Amino acid sequence: MVEVVSPNLKAKIDYKILIGIFVGVILFQAFINVIENEEQKELSIITVSLSCQIITGSAALIVARKYRGTRVFGRAYLSLAAAFFSVALGEIIYNVYLFVFEIDPYPSIADIFFFLLYPFSLLHLLINIKFFKIETSLKSISWITTFTLAIILTYSFVAHEAIGSFDIDFFYGLVFISGASLITSVGIYGAIIVRKIPLGRSWILLVSGILLGTIGDVWYHYLEILGTYDTSHLVNLFWYSSYLVIIYSLYKHYKII
């Protein structure tokens, strides 16, 4: 059986890698901004986005395979892999709508696969939390609920101010924001639980990646309400960073176990 809590110097986070990730995504965005050929620009964005999603899902599968002797963690990382492969499938459908059929992909079938990120990620988080701490106190539930509602209410206020009413776009975006805020809150709670063990550092990286993705999701749905989103928008920086930080967290996890 894989030992998951033994001390290991490989748990140390290399902050140079994190700096490299953030510098890299900024340089890519700068590169996108200077490309004059629209087709080349769109192809570059799609390639990087889809590659990040597939690599993240594949990294989770590799960790799941290393846990093949342990049912609990194997299922957890299979769920995480399913989350990002679902996003990749949504990305493909989104771009087929946009560039092949020239149809506005918001809303579309792609959103179903984008949304699957949240239940699969939540399942991953809950499996880990149950393993490390079976009992969940009223205080922890209250904290998770408060943090989740804070994100939802902030989005609701800003979105309502932008559109001036509670229309279908408002509630459509609210569904996704609710999912994003929940996995962020549960992830932070999990990081608090496991922060003192070697795996806790990789979990903190994972939660940081989820938080970056949540910021991107909130911003994206706000942009869609305003009708100002395009595929080269700065919001992509948060998604790219999210995927890369999560990939790094999975790498650290793999080296620890």
Secondary structure by P-SEA (a helix, b strand, c coil): ccccccccccccccaaaaaaaaaaaaaaaaaaaacccaaaaaaaaaaaaaaaaaaaaaaaaaaaaaacccaaaaaaaaaaaaaaaaaaaaaaaaaaacccccccccccaaaaaaaaaaaaaaaaaaaaaaaacccccaaaaaaaaaaaaaaaaaaaaaaaaacccccaaaaaaaaaaaaaaaaaaaaaaaaaacccccaaaaaaaaaaaaaaaaaaaaaaaaaaaaccccccccaaaaaaaaaaaaaaaaaaaaaac
